[in-house]
Amino acid sequence: MNQAPWIFMIGLTAFMQCAAMAQTPEAAFSRGNELYRAGKFQDAAKEYDGIIKEGKFSAELYFNLGNAYYREGRLAQAILAYERAAQLNPVDPDI
């Protein structure tokens, strides 16, 4: 039995996972913004939340996450995200 196709598939899967993990927070933030502009609020929130889970965060990130949650109707999560944004940048009048 030829195992080359299986080895190739395993290698390809590992490569794709590494490529996905190599994504920068900036690229994910931009993709989240594009998804938000396209009306895909749940997908945008997932992008923003993924950045936060990697330990990266900013007032702008939490603000955008709050907006995505708000547009989804997830008000409690939106308020929490807005409050976190305000803690990071208390002088921003938009927050």
PDB file of N, CA, C and O in Angstrom:
ATOM      1  N   MET A   1       0.843  -1.171   0.000  1.00  0.00           N
ATOM      2  CA  MET A   1       0.000   0.000   0.000  1.00  0.00           C
ATOM      3  C   MET A   1       0.893   1.240   0.000  1.00  0.00           C
ATOM      4  O   MET A   1       1.851   1.316   0.770  1.00  0.00           O
ATOM      5  N   ASN A   2       0.592   2.183  -0.836  1.00  0.00           N
ATOM      6  CA  ASN A   2       1.361   3.413  -0.958  1.00  0.00           C
ATOM      7  C   ASN A   2       0.926   4.403   0.119  1.00  0.00           C
ATOM      8  O   ASN A   2      -0.232   4.820   0.150  1.00  0.00           O
ATOM      9  N   GLN A   3       1.844   4.777   0.992  1.00  0.00           N
ATOM     10  CA  GLN A   3       1.510   5.680   2.088  1.00  0.00           C
ATOM     11  C   GLN A   3       1.867   7.129   1.787  1.00  0.00           C
ATOM     12  O   GLN A   3       1.649   8.001   2.627  1.00  0.00           O
ATOM     13  N   ALA A   4       2.405   7.399   0.620  1.00  0.00           N
ATOM     14  CA  ALA A   4       2.805   8.762   0.271  1.00  0.00           C
ATOM     15  C   ALA A   4       1.643   9.752   0.341  1.00  0.00           C
ATOM     16  O   ALA A   4       1.834  10.851   0.864  1.00  0.00           O
ATOM     17  N   PRO A   5       0.431   9.418  -0.163  1.00  0.00           N
ATOM     18  CA  PRO A   5      -0.662  10.394  -0.061  1.00  0.00           C
ATOM     19  C   PRO A   5      -1.019  10.733   1.382  1.00  0.00           C
ATOM     20  O   PRO A   5      -1.343  11.881   1.686  1.00  0.00           O
ATOM     21  N   TRP A   6      -0.962   9.745   2.272  1.00  0.00           N
ATOM     22  CA  TRP A   6      -1.288   9.995   3.673  1.00  0.00           C
ATOM     23  C   TRP A   6      -0.234  10.881   4.323  1.00  0.00           C
ATOM     24  O   TRP A   6      -0.560  11.790   5.087  1.00  0.00           O
ATOM     25  N   ILE A   7       1.011  10.614   4.020  1.00  0.00           N
ATOM     26  CA  ILE A   7       2.089  11.435   4.578  1.00  0.00           C
ATOM     27  C   ILE A   7       1.972  12.860   4.060  1.00  0.00           C
ATOM     28  O   ILE A   7       2.163  13.820   4.807  1.00  0.00           O
ATOM     29  N   PHE A   8       1.658  12.992   2.777  1.00  0.00           N
ATOM     30  CA  PHE A   8       1.474  14.319   2.183  1.00  0.00           C
ATOM     31  C   PHE A   8       0.331  15.064   2.875  1.00  0.00           C
ATOM     32  O   PHE A   8       0.473  16.244   3.195  1.00  0.00           O
ATOM     33  N   MET A   9      -0.790  14.398   3.108  1.00  0.00           N
ATOM     34  CA  MET A   9      -1.951  15.036   3.743  1.00  0.00           C
ATOM     35  C   MET A   9      -1.630  15.459   5.182  1.00  0.00           C
ATOM     36  O   MET A   9      -2.038  16.535   5.620  1.00  0.00           O
ATOM     37  N   ILE A  10      -0.914  14.628   5.897  1.00  0.00           N
ATOM     38  CA  ILE A  10      -0.534  14.972   7.272  1.00  0.00           C
ATOM     39  C   ILE A  10       0.397  16.184   7.255  1.00  0.00           C
ATOM     40  O   ILE A  10       0.239  17.111   8.049  1.00  0.00           O
ATOM     41  N   GLY A  11       1.360  16.165   6.347  1.00  0.00           N
ATOM     42  CA  GLY A  11       2.283  17.290   6.230  1.00  0.00           C
ATOM     43  C   GLY A  11       1.570  18.572   5.831  1.00  0.00           C
ATOM     44  O   GLY A  11       1.871  19.641   6.361  1.00  0.00           O
ATOM     45  N   LEU A  12       0.633  18.475   4.905  1.00  0.00           N
ATOM     46  CA  LEU A  12      -0.124  19.642   4.459  1.00  0.00           C
ATOM     47  C   LEU A  12      -0.975  20.204   5.589  1.00  0.00           C
ATOM     48  O   LEU A  12      -1.055  21.420   5.764  1.00  0.00           O
ATOM     49  N   THR A  13      -1.607  19.329   6.349  1.00  0.00           N
ATOM     50  CA  THR A  13      -2.415  19.769   7.486  1.00  0.00           C
ATOM     51  C   THR A  13      -1.545  20.488   8.517  1.00  0.00           C
ATOM     52  O   THR A  13      -1.929  21.540   9.028  1.00  0.00           O
ATOM     53  N   ALA A  14      -0.390  19.929   8.818  1.00  0.00           N
ATOM     54  CA  ALA A  14       0.516  20.565   9.781  1.00  0.00           C
ATOM     55  C   ALA A  14       0.974  21.921   9.265  1.00  0.00           C
ATOM     56  O   ALA A  14       1.049  22.881  10.033  1.00  0.00           O
ATOM     57  N   PHE A  15       1.279  22.012   7.987  1.00  0.00           N
ATOM     58  CA  PHE A  15       1.707  23.279   7.395  1.00  0.00           C
ATOM     59  C   PHE A  15       0.603  24.321   7.501  1.00  0.00           C
ATOM     60  O   PHE A  15       0.869  25.472   7.844  1.00  0.00           O
ATOM     61  N   MET A  16      -0.625  23.930   7.211  1.00  0.00           N
ATOM     62  CA  MET A  16      -1.739  24.880   7.259  1.00  0.00           C
ATOM     63  C   MET A  16      -1.976  25.363   8.682  1.00  0.00           C
ATOM     64  O   MET A  16      -2.290  26.536   8.885  1.00  0.00           O
ATOM     65  N   GLN A  17      -1.834  24.498   9.659  1.00  0.00           N
ATOM     66  CA  GLN A  17      -2.002  24.904  11.047  1.00  0.00           C
ATOM     67  C   GLN A  17      -0.909  25.879  11.458  1.00  0.00           C
ATOM     68  O   GLN A  17      -1.190  26.854  12.155  1.00  0.00           O
ATOM     69  N   CYS A  18       0.307  25.643  11.051  1.00  0.00           N
ATOM     70  CA  CYS A  18       1.410  26.555  11.364  1.00  0.00           C
ATOM     71  C   CYS A  18       1.204  27.896  10.689  1.00  0.00           C
ATOM     72  O   CYS A  18       1.469  28.939  11.288  1.00  0.00           O
ATOM     73  N   ALA A  19       0.739  27.885   9.461  1.00  0.00           N
ATOM     74  CA  ALA A  19       0.498  29.133   8.736  1.00  0.00           C
ATOM     75  C   ALA A  19      -0.596  29.943   9.418  1.00  0.00           C
ATOM     76  O   ALA A  19      -0.501  31.167   9.509  1.00  0.00           O
ATOM     77  N   ALA A  20      -1.632  29.265   9.897  1.00  0.00           N
ATOM     78  CA  ALA A  20      -2.716  29.968  10.582  1.00  0.00           C
ATOM     79  C   ALA A  20      -2.224  30.558  11.898  1.00  0.00           C
ATOM     80  O   ALA A  20      -2.644  31.650  12.283  1.00  0.00           O
ATOM     81  N   MET A  21      -1.342  29.849  12.587  1.00  0.00           N
ATOM     82  CA  MET A  21      -0.836  30.328  13.860  1.00  0.00           C
ATOM     83  C   MET A  21       0.147  31.481  13.670  1.00  0.00           C
ATOM     84  O   MET A  21       0.349  32.277  14.586  1.00  0.00           O
ATOM     85  N   ALA A  22       0.755  31.577  12.495  1.00  0.00           N
ATOM     86  CA  ALA A  22       1.736  32.614  12.228  1.00  0.00           C
ATOM     87  C   ALA A  22       1.094  33.949  11.914  1.00  0.00           C
ATOM     88  O   ALA A  22       1.800  34.943  11.739  1.00  0.00           O
ATOM     89  N   GLN A  23      -0.211  33.998  11.838  1.00  0.00           N
ATOM     90  CA  GLN A  23      -0.929  35.221  11.547  1.00  0.00           C
ATOM     91  C   GLN A  23      -0.654  36.255  12.633  1.00  0.00           C
ATOM     92  O   GLN A  23      -0.682  35.937  13.822  1.00  0.00           O
ATOM     93  N   THR A  24      -0.396  37.464  12.228  1.00  0.00           N
ATOM     94  CA  THR A  24      -0.122  38.512  13.207  1.00  0.00           C
ATOM     95  C   THR A  24      -1.423  39.043  13.785  1.00  0.00           C
ATOM     96  O   THR A  24      -2.470  38.954  13.143  1.00  0.00           O
ATOM     97  N   PRO A  25      -1.367  39.595  14.991  1.00  0.00           N
ATOM     98  CA  PRO A  25      -2.566  40.222  15.553  1.00  0.00           C
ATOM     99  C   PRO A  25      -3.086  41.363  14.676  1.00  0.00           C
ATOM    100  O   PRO A  25      -4.294  41.586  14.593  1.00  0.00           O
ATOM    101  N   GLU A  26      -2.184  42.073  14.030  1.00  0.00           N
ATOM    102  CA  GLU A  26      -2.584  43.173  13.158  1.00  0.00           C
ATOM    103  C   GLU A  26      -3.405  42.662  11.978  1.00  0.00           C
ATOM    104  O   GLU A  26      -4.402  43.273  11.593  1.00  0.00           O
ATOM    105  N   ALA A  27      -2.971  41.524  11.403  1.00  0.00           N
ATOM    106  CA  ALA A  27      -3.701  40.941  10.280  1.00  0.00           C
ATOM    107  C   ALA A  27      -5.075  40.457  10.727  1.00  0.00           C
ATOM    108  O   ALA A  27      -6.061  40.635  10.013  1.00  0.00           O
ATOM    109  N   ALA A  28      -5.142  39.847  11.907  1.00  0.00           N
ATOM    110  CA  ALA A  28      -6.427  39.384  12.431  1.00  0.00           C
ATOM    111  C   ALA A  28      -7.350  40.558  12.726  1.00  0.00           C
ATOM    112  O   ALA A  28      -8.555  40.478  12.488  1.00  0.00           O
ATOM    113  N   PHE A  29      -6.789  41.650  13.242  1.00  0.00           N
ATOM    114  CA  PHE A  29      -7.574  42.849  13.532  1.00  0.00           C
ATOM    115  C   PHE A  29      -8.141  43.426  12.229  1.00  0.00           C
ATOM    116  O   PHE A  29      -9.310  43.805  12.170  1.00  0.00           O
ATOM    117  N   SER A  30      -7.316  43.488  11.204  1.00  0.00           N
ATOM    118  CA  SER A  30      -7.774  43.988   9.903  1.00  0.00           C
ATOM    119  C   SER A  30      -8.869  43.094   9.334  1.00  0.00           C
ATOM    120  O   SER A  30      -9.863  43.589   8.802  1.00  0.00           O
ATOM    121  N   ARG A  31      -8.691  41.780   9.445  1.00  0.00           N
ATOM    122  CA  ARG A  31      -9.703  40.856   8.958  1.00  0.00           C
ATOM    123  C   ARG A  31     -10.998  41.017   9.747  1.00  0.00           C
ATOM    124  O   ARG A  31     -12.086  40.974   9.173  1.00  0.00           O
ATOM    125  N   GLY A  32     -10.884  41.201  11.059  1.00  0.00           N
ATOM    126  CA  GLY A  32     -12.072  41.446  11.878  1.00  0.00           C
ATOM    127  C   GLY A  32     -12.797  42.703  11.437  1.00  0.00           C
ATOM    128  O   GLY A  32     -14.026  42.726  11.372  1.00  0.00           O
ATOM    129  N   ASN A  33     -12.043  43.745  11.134  1.00  0.00           N
ATOM    130  CA  ASN A  33     -12.653  44.990  10.668  1.00  0.00           C
ATOM    131  C   ASN A  33     -13.356  44.791   9.325  1.00  0.00           C
ATOM    132  O   ASN A  33     -14.439  45.332   9.106  1.00  0.00           O
ATOM    133  N   GLU A  34     -12.751  44.024   8.436  1.00  0.00           N
ATOM    134  CA  GLU A  34     -13.373  43.740   7.133  1.00  0.00           C
ATOM    135  C   GLU A  34     -14.668  42.956   7.320  1.00  0.00           C
ATOM    136  O   GLU A  34     -15.675  43.243   6.672  1.00  0.00           O
ATOM    137  N   LEU A  35     -14.636  41.967   8.206  1.00  0.00           N
ATOM    138  CA  LEU A  35     -15.833  41.175   8.473  1.00  0.00           C
ATOM    139  C   LEU A  35     -16.929  42.050   9.074  1.00  0.00           C
ATOM    140  O   LEU A  35     -18.102  41.904   8.728  1.00  0.00           O
ATOM    141  N   TYR A  36     -16.555  42.948   9.963  1.00  0.00           N
ATOM    142  CA  TYR A  36     -17.530  43.850  10.575  1.00  0.00           C
ATOM    143  C   TYR A  36     -18.180  44.719   9.498  1.00  0.00           C
ATOM    144  O   TYR A  36     -19.403  44.852   9.454  1.00  0.00           O
ATOM    145  N   ARG A  37     -17.349  45.313   8.624  1.00  0.00           N
ATOM    146  CA  ARG A  37     -17.885  46.165   7.548  1.00  0.00           C
ATOM    147  C   ARG A  37     -18.803  45.379   6.611  1.00  0.00           C
ATOM    148  O   ARG A  37     -19.725  45.943   6.021  1.00  0.00           O
ATOM    149  N   ALA A  38     -18.550  44.083   6.477  1.00  0.00           N
ATOM    150  CA  ALA A  38     -19.377  43.228   5.626  1.00  0.00           C
ATOM    151  C   ALA A  38     -20.646  42.761   6.341  1.00  0.00           C
ATOM    152  O   ALA A  38     -21.450  42.034   5.758  1.00  0.00           O
ATOM    153  N   GLY A  39     -20.832  43.167   7.589  1.00  0.00           N
ATOM    154  CA  GLY A  39     -22.017  42.767   8.336  1.00  0.00           C
ATOM    155  C   GLY A  39     -21.920  41.401   8.971  1.00  0.00           C
ATOM    156  O   GLY A  39     -22.918  40.863   9.449  1.00  0.00           O
ATOM    157  N   LYS A  40     -20.720  40.831   8.982  1.00  0.00           N
ATOM    158  CA  LYS A  40     -20.513  39.512   9.585  1.00  0.00           C
ATOM    159  C   LYS A  40     -19.997  39.707  11.010  1.00  0.00           C
ATOM    160  O   LYS A  40     -18.828  39.468  11.310  1.00  0.00           O
ATOM    161  N   PHE A  41     -20.904  40.145  11.869  1.00  0.00           N
ATOM    162  CA  PHE A  41     -20.527  40.565  13.214  1.00  0.00           C
ATOM    163  C   PHE A  41     -20.031  39.423  14.084  1.00  0.00           C
ATOM    164  O   PHE A  41     -19.099  39.604  14.868  1.00  0.00           O
ATOM    165  N   GLN A  42     -20.637  38.255  13.957  1.00  0.00           N
ATOM    166  CA  GLN A  42     -20.195  37.103  14.750  1.00  0.00           C
ATOM    167  C   GLN A  42     -18.779  36.701  14.358  1.00  0.00           C
ATOM    168  O   GLN A  42     -17.954  36.413  15.225  1.00  0.00           O
ATOM    169  N   ASP A  43     -18.493  36.679  13.066  1.00  0.00           N
ATOM    170  CA  ASP A  43     -17.153  36.322  12.600  1.00  0.00           C
ATOM    171  C   ASP A  43     -16.133  37.379  13.018  1.00  0.00           C
ATOM    172  O   ASP A  43     -15.001  37.052  13.376  1.00  0.00           O
ATOM    173  N   ALA A  44     -16.539  38.643  12.971  1.00  0.00           N
ATOM    174  CA  ALA A  44     -15.648  39.721  13.406  1.00  0.00           C
ATOM    175  C   ALA A  44     -15.324  39.556  14.888  1.00  0.00           C
ATOM    176  O   ALA A  44     -14.168  39.685  15.292  1.00  0.00           O
ATOM    177  N   ALA A  45     -16.345  39.270  15.699  1.00  0.00           N
ATOM    178  CA  ALA A  45     -16.130  39.081  17.129  1.00  0.00           C
ATOM    179  C   ALA A  45     -15.173  37.919  17.386  1.00  0.00           C
ATOM    180  O   ALA A  45     -14.347  37.991  18.296  1.00  0.00           O
ATOM    181  N   LYS A  46     -15.272  36.856  16.599  1.00  0.00           N
ATOM    182  CA  LYS A  46     -14.369  35.719  16.766  1.00  0.00           C
ATOM    183  C   LYS A  46     -12.928  36.123  16.477  1.00  0.00           C
ATOM    184  O   LYS A  46     -12.010  35.699  17.178  1.00  0.00           O
ATOM    185  N   GLU A  47     -12.727  36.942  15.445  1.00  0.00           N
ATOM    186  CA  GLU A  47     -11.378  37.420  15.135  1.00  0.00           C
ATOM    187  C   GLU A  47     -10.829  38.249  16.284  1.00  0.00           C
ATOM    188  O   GLU A  47      -9.704  38.027  16.732  1.00  0.00           O
ATOM    189  N   TYR A  48     -11.615  39.198  16.760  1.00  0.00           N
ATOM    190  CA  TYR A  48     -11.173  40.059  17.858  1.00  0.00           C
ATOM    191  C   TYR A  48     -10.900  39.238  19.116  1.00  0.00           C
ATOM    192  O   TYR A  48      -9.890  39.436  19.791  1.00  0.00           O
ATOM    193  N   ASP A  49     -11.806  38.318  19.420  1.00  0.00           N
ATOM    194  CA  ASP A  49     -11.640  37.490  20.611  1.00  0.00           C
ATOM    195  C   ASP A  49     -10.399  36.608  20.500  1.00  0.00           C
ATOM    196  O   ASP A  49      -9.720  36.365  21.498  1.00  0.00           O
ATOM    197  N   GLY A  50     -10.104  36.136  19.310  1.00  0.00           N
ATOM    198  CA  GLY A  50      -8.902  35.327  19.104  1.00  0.00           C
ATOM    199  C   GLY A  50      -7.631  36.101  19.421  1.00  0.00           C
ATOM    200  O   GLY A  50      -6.678  35.543  19.966  1.00  0.00           O
ATOM    201  N   ILE A  51      -7.616  37.378  19.081  1.00  0.00           N
ATOM    202  CA  ILE A  51      -6.457  38.223  19.392  1.00  0.00           C
ATOM    203  C   ILE A  51      -6.298  38.347  20.900  1.00  0.00           C
ATOM    204  O   ILE A  51      -5.191  38.245  21.429  1.00  0.00           O
ATOM    205  N   ILE A  52      -7.399  38.567  21.575  1.00  0.00           N
ATOM    206  CA  ILE A  52      -7.369  38.719  23.035  1.00  0.00           C
ATOM    207  C   ILE A  52      -6.908  37.416  23.692  1.00  0.00           C
ATOM    208  O   ILE A  52      -6.148  37.448  24.660  1.00  0.00           O
ATOM    209  N   LYS A  53      -7.354  36.289  23.180  1.00  0.00           N
ATOM    210  CA  LYS A  53      -6.943  34.999  23.742  1.00  0.00           C
ATOM    211  C   LYS A  53      -5.452  34.756  23.578  1.00  0.00           C
ATOM    212  O   LYS A  53      -4.859  33.979  24.326  1.00  0.00           O
ATOM    213  N   GLU A  54      -4.839  35.427  22.592  1.00  0.00           N
ATOM    214  CA  GLU A  54      -3.387  35.324  22.405  1.00  0.00           C
ATOM    215  C   GLU A  54      -2.633  36.261  23.344  1.00  0.00           C
ATOM    216  O   GLU A  54      -1.402  36.298  23.325  1.00  0.00           O
ATOM    217  N   GLY A  55      -3.359  37.016  24.161  1.00  0.00           N
ATOM    218  CA  GLY A  55      -2.727  37.906  25.118  1.00  0.00           C
ATOM    219  C   GLY A  55      -2.451  39.296  24.588  1.00  0.00           C
ATOM    220  O   GLY A  55      -1.724  40.063  25.219  1.00  0.00           O
ATOM    221  N   LYS A  56      -3.010  39.632  23.453  1.00  0.00           N
ATOM    222  CA  LYS A  56      -2.841  40.963  22.875  1.00  0.00           C
ATOM    223  C   LYS A  56      -4.160  41.713  23.031  1.00  0.00           C
ATOM    224  O   LYS A  56      -5.227  41.160  22.763  1.00  0.00           O
ATOM    225  N   PHE A  57      -4.090  42.947  23.455  1.00  0.00           N
ATOM    226  CA  PHE A  57      -5.318  43.724  23.580  1.00  0.00           C
ATOM    227  C   PHE A  57      -5.004  45.207  23.572  1.00  0.00           C
ATOM    228  O   PHE A  57      -3.880  45.630  23.845  1.00  0.00           O
ATOM    229  N   SER A  58      -6.024  45.982  23.251  1.00  0.00           N
ATOM    230  CA  SER A  58      -5.933  47.438  23.243  1.00  0.00           C
ATOM    231  C   SER A  58      -7.338  47.993  23.420  1.00  0.00           C
ATOM    232  O   SER A  58      -8.323  47.263  23.315  1.00  0.00           O
ATOM    233  N   ALA A  59      -7.420  49.275  23.685  1.00  0.00           N
ATOM    234  CA  ALA A  59      -8.731  49.911  23.809  1.00  0.00           C
ATOM    235  C   ALA A  59      -9.494  49.798  22.499  1.00  0.00           C
ATOM    236  O   ALA A  59     -10.697  49.539  22.506  1.00  0.00           O
ATOM    237  N   GLU A  60      -8.818  49.987  21.387  1.00  0.00           N
ATOM    238  CA  GLU A  60      -9.476  49.912  20.083  1.00  0.00           C
ATOM    239  C   GLU A  60     -10.004  48.510  19.817  1.00  0.00           C
ATOM    240  O   GLU A  60     -11.098  48.348  19.277  1.00  0.00           O
ATOM    241  N   LEU A  61      -9.239  47.506  20.189  1.00  0.00           N
ATOM    242  CA  LEU A  61      -9.668  46.123  20.004  1.00  0.00           C
ATOM    243  C   LEU A  61     -10.925  45.837  20.825  1.00  0.00           C
ATOM    244  O   LEU A  61     -11.894  45.288  20.302  1.00  0.00           O
ATOM    245  N   TYR A  62     -10.913  46.205  22.101  1.00  0.00           N
ATOM    246  CA  TYR A  62     -12.088  45.970  22.934  1.00  0.00           C
ATOM    247  C   TYR A  62     -13.288  46.784  22.455  1.00  0.00           C
ATOM    248  O   TYR A  62     -14.422  46.309  22.520  1.00  0.00           O
ATOM    249  N   PHE A  63     -13.051  47.998  21.979  1.00  0.00           N
ATOM    250  CA  PHE A  63     -14.136  48.830  21.459  1.00  0.00           C
ATOM    251  C   PHE A  63     -14.775  48.157  20.243  1.00  0.00           C
ATOM    252  O   PHE A  63     -16.000  48.073  20.149  1.00  0.00           O
ATOM    253  N   ASN A  64     -13.952  47.682  19.320  1.00  0.00           N
ATOM    254  CA  ASN A  64     -14.479  47.005  18.142  1.00  0.00           C
ATOM    255  C   ASN A  64     -15.201  45.712  18.513  1.00  0.00           C
ATOM    256  O   ASN A  64     -16.231  45.378  17.927  1.00  0.00           O
ATOM    257  N   LEU A  65     -14.653  44.987  19.487  1.00  0.00           N
ATOM    258  CA  LEU A  65     -15.323  43.777  19.965  1.00  0.00           C
ATOM    259  C   LEU A  65     -16.683  44.129  20.554  1.00  0.00           C
ATOM    260  O   LEU A  65     -17.671  43.439  20.302  1.00  0.00           O
ATOM    261  N   GLY A  66     -16.734  45.203  21.338  1.00  0.00           N
ATOM    262  CA  GLY A  66     -18.007  45.664  21.892  1.00  0.00           C
ATOM    263  C   GLY A  66     -19.009  46.003  20.803  1.00  0.00           C
ATOM    264  O   GLY A  66     -20.188  45.665  20.910  1.00  0.00           O
ATOM    265  N   ASN A  67     -18.546  46.667  19.759  1.00  0.00           N
ATOM    266  CA  ASN A  67     -19.438  47.002  18.645  1.00  0.00           C
ATOM    267  C   ASN A  67     -19.976  45.751  17.962  1.00  0.00           C
ATOM    268  O   ASN A  67     -21.158  45.678  17.627  1.00  0.00           O
ATOM    269  N   ALA A  68     -19.105  44.769  17.759  1.00  0.00           N
ATOM    270  CA  ALA A  68     -19.540  43.518  17.120  1.00  0.00           C
ATOM    271  C   ALA A  68     -20.564  42.801  17.996  1.00  0.00           C
ATOM    272  O   ALA A  68     -21.589  42.330  17.504  1.00  0.00           O
ATOM    273  N   TYR A  69     -20.283  42.723  19.287  1.00  0.00           N
ATOM    274  CA  TYR A  69     -21.234  42.086  20.199  1.00  0.00           C
ATOM    275  C   TYR A  69     -22.562  42.847  20.218  1.00  0.00           C
ATOM    276  O   TYR A  69     -23.630  42.235  20.214  1.00  0.00           O
ATOM    277  N   TYR A  70     -22.495  44.160  20.239  1.00  0.00           N
ATOM    278  CA  TYR A  70     -23.717  44.969  20.245  1.00  0.00           C
ATOM    279  C   TYR A  70     -24.573  44.676  19.015  1.00  0.00           C
ATOM    280  O   TYR A  70     -25.789  44.518  19.115  1.00  0.00           O
ATOM    281  N   ARG A  71     -23.919  44.607  17.853  1.00  0.00           N
ATOM    282  CA  ARG A  71     -24.651  44.365  16.607  1.00  0.00           C
ATOM    283  C   ARG A  71     -25.233  42.955  16.568  1.00  0.00           C
ATOM    284  O   ARG A  71     -26.205  42.705  15.855  1.00  0.00           O
ATOM    285  N   GLU A  72     -24.647  42.037  17.327  1.00  0.00           N
ATOM    286  CA  GLU A  72     -25.179  40.677  17.424  1.00  0.00           C
ATOM    287  C   GLU A  72     -26.322  40.591  18.423  1.00  0.00           C
ATOM    288  O   GLU A  72     -27.039  39.592  18.472  1.00  0.00           O
ATOM    289  N   GLY A  73     -26.489  41.639  19.219  1.00  0.00           N
ATOM    290  CA  GLY A  73     -27.504  41.605  20.264  1.00  0.00           C
ATOM    291  C   GLY A  73     -27.002  41.019  21.568  1.00  0.00           C
ATOM    292  O   GLY A  73     -27.798  40.716  22.457  1.00  0.00           O
ATOM    293  N   ARG A  74     -25.707  40.857  21.694  1.00  0.00           N
ATOM    294  CA  ARG A  74     -25.102  40.306  22.910  1.00  0.00           C
ATOM    295  C   ARG A  74     -24.704  41.475  23.818  1.00  0.00           C
ATOM    296  O   ARG A  74     -23.526  41.812  23.939  1.00  0.00           O
ATOM    297  N   LEU A  75     -25.697  42.078  24.445  1.00  0.00           N
ATOM    298  CA  LEU A  75     -25.495  43.333  25.160  1.00  0.00           C
ATOM    299  C   LEU A  75     -24.593  43.222  26.379  1.00  0.00           C
ATOM    300  O   LEU A  75     -23.787  44.118  26.628  1.00  0.00           O
ATOM    301  N   ALA A  76     -24.710  42.151  27.140  1.00  0.00           N
ATOM    302  CA  ALA A  76     -23.860  41.999  28.325  1.00  0.00           C
ATOM    303  C   ALA A  76     -22.387  41.925  27.923  1.00  0.00           C
ATOM    304  O   ALA A  76     -21.536  42.558  28.548  1.00  0.00           O
ATOM    305  N   GLN A  77     -22.092  41.156  26.884  1.00  0.00           N
ATOM    306  CA  GLN A  77     -20.707  41.048  26.416  1.00  0.00           C
ATOM    307  C   GLN A  77     -20.235  42.379  25.828  1.00  0.00           C
ATOM    308  O   GLN A  77     -19.072  42.750  25.983  1.00  0.00           O
ATOM    309  N   ALA A  78     -21.137  43.094  25.154  1.00  0.00           N
ATOM    310  CA  ALA A  78     -20.783  44.390  24.578  1.00  0.00           C
ATOM    311  C   ALA A  78     -20.404  45.374  25.682  1.00  0.00           C
ATOM    312  O   ALA A  78     -19.400  46.078  25.577  1.00  0.00           O
ATOM    313  N   ILE A  79     -21.205  45.419  26.730  1.00  0.00           N
ATOM    314  CA  ILE A  79     -20.928  46.336  27.843  1.00  0.00           C
ATOM    315  C   ILE A  79     -19.586  46.001  28.481  1.00  0.00           C
ATOM    316  O   ILE A  79     -18.794  46.898  28.772  1.00  0.00           O
ATOM    317  N   LEU A  80     -19.329  44.729  28.697  1.00  0.00           N
ATOM    318  CA  LEU A  80     -18.055  44.322  29.292  1.00  0.00           C
ATOM    319  C   LEU A  80     -16.881  44.747  28.408  1.00  0.00           C
ATOM    320  O   LEU A  80     -15.878  45.250  28.914  1.00  0.00           O
ATOM    321  N   ALA A  81     -16.999  44.551  27.098  1.00  0.00           N
ATOM    322  CA  ALA A  81     -15.930  44.944  26.184  1.00  0.00           C
ATOM    323  C   ALA A  81     -15.737  46.464  26.209  1.00  0.00           C
ATOM    324  O   ALA A  81     -14.603  46.943  26.216  1.00  0.00           O
ATOM    325  N   TYR A  82     -16.828  47.215  26.224  1.00  0.00           N
ATOM    326  CA  TYR A  82     -16.731  48.679  26.291  1.00  0.00           C
ATOM    327  C   TYR A  82     -16.065  49.126  27.594  1.00  0.00           C
ATOM    328  O   TYR A  82     -15.252  50.050  27.595  1.00  0.00           O
ATOM    329  N   GLU A  83     -16.410  48.469  28.697  1.00  0.00           N
ATOM    330  CA  GLU A  83     -15.804  48.826  29.984  1.00  0.00           C
ATOM    331  C   GLU A  83     -14.300  48.540  29.979  1.00  0.00           C
ATOM    332  O   GLU A  83     -13.519  49.322  30.521  1.00  0.00           O
ATOM    333  N   ARG A  84     -13.905  47.456  29.385  1.00  0.00           N
ATOM    334  CA  ARG A  84     -12.476  47.147  29.288  1.00  0.00           C
ATOM    335  C   ARG A  84     -11.769  48.158  28.400  1.00  0.00           C
ATOM    336  O   ARG A  84     -10.643  48.559  28.697  1.00  0.00           O
ATOM    337  N   ALA A  85     -12.411  48.574  27.318  1.00  0.00           N
ATOM    338  CA  ALA A  85     -11.837  49.598  26.446  1.00  0.00           C
ATOM    339  C   ALA A  85     -11.663  50.906  27.220  1.00  0.00           C
ATOM    340  O   ALA A  85     -10.636  51.575  27.100  1.00  0.00           O
ATOM    341  N   ALA A  86     -12.666  51.261  28.006  1.00  0.00           N
ATOM    342  CA  ALA A  86     -12.616  52.504  28.782  1.00  0.00           C
ATOM    343  C   ALA A  86     -11.527  52.457  29.850  1.00  0.00           C
ATOM    344  O   ALA A  86     -10.919  53.483  30.155  1.00  0.00           O
ATOM    345  N   GLN A  87     -11.279  51.304  30.411  1.00  0.00           N
ATOM    346  CA  GLN A  87     -10.199  51.176  31.390  1.00  0.00           C
ATOM    347  C   GLN A  87      -8.849  51.413  30.748  1.00  0.00           C
ATOM    348  O   GLN A  87      -7.955  51.993  31.364  1.00  0.00           O
ATOM    349  N   LEU A  88      -8.696  50.963  29.505  1.00  0.00           N
ATOM    350  CA  LEU A  88      -7.419  51.107  28.806  1.00  0.00           C
ATOM    351  C   LEU A  88      -7.230  52.515  28.238  1.00  0.00           C
ATOM    352  O   LEU A  88      -6.096  52.970  28.084  1.00  0.00           O
ATOM    353  N   ASN A  89      -8.320  53.201  27.928  1.00  0.00           N
ATOM    354  CA  ASN A  89      -8.228  54.546  27.391  1.00  0.00           C
ATOM    355  C   ASN A  89      -9.387  55.385  27.907  1.00  0.00           C
ATOM    356  O   ASN A  89     -10.353  55.625  27.183  1.00  0.00           O
ATOM    357  N   PRO A  90      -9.294  55.833  29.163  1.00  0.00           N
ATOM    358  CA  PRO A  90     -10.425  56.521  29.791  1.00  0.00           C
ATOM    359  C   PRO A  90     -10.737  57.903  29.208  1.00  0.00           C
ATOM    360  O   PRO A  90     -11.802  58.452  29.492  1.00  0.00           O
ATOM    361  N   VAL A  91      -9.854  58.469  28.414  1.00  0.00           N
ATOM    362  CA  VAL A  91     -10.092  59.806  27.866  1.00  0.00           C
ATOM    363  C   VAL A  91     -10.705  59.777  26.462  1.00  0.00           C
ATOM    364  O   VAL A  91     -10.985  60.835  25.897  1.00  0.00           O
ATOM    365  N   ASP A  92     -10.915  58.607  25.897  1.00  0.00           N
ATOM    366  CA  ASP A  92     -11.491  58.505  24.556  1.00  0.00           C
ATOM    367  C   ASP A  92     -12.994  58.771  24.640  1.00  0.00           C
ATOM    368  O   ASP A  92     -13.716  57.998  25.269  1.00  0.00           O
ATOM    369  N   PRO A  93     -13.477  59.850  24.019  1.00  0.00           N
ATOM    370  CA  PRO A  93     -14.897  60.183  24.120  1.00  0.00           C
ATOM    371  C   PRO A  93     -15.805  59.197  23.392  1.00  0.00           C
ATOM    372  O   PRO A  93     -16.984  59.089  23.730  1.00  0.00           O
ATOM    373  N   ASP A  94     -15.287  58.476  22.402  1.00  0.00           N
ATOM    374  CA  ASP A  94     -16.127  57.491  21.688  1.00  0.00           C
ATOM    375  C   ASP A  94     -16.462  56.304  22.575  1.00  0.00           C
ATOM    376  O   ASP A  94     -17.548  55.734  22.479  1.00  0.00           O
ATOM    377  N   ILE A  95     -15.535  55.938  23.429  1.00  0.00           N
ATOM    378  CA  ILE A  95     -15.777  54.812  24.322  1.00  0.00           C
ATOM    379  C   ILE A  95     -16.796  55.224  25.372  1.00  0.00           C
ATOM    380  O   ILE A  95     -17.152  54.422  26.235  1.00  0.00           O
TER     381      ILE A  95
END
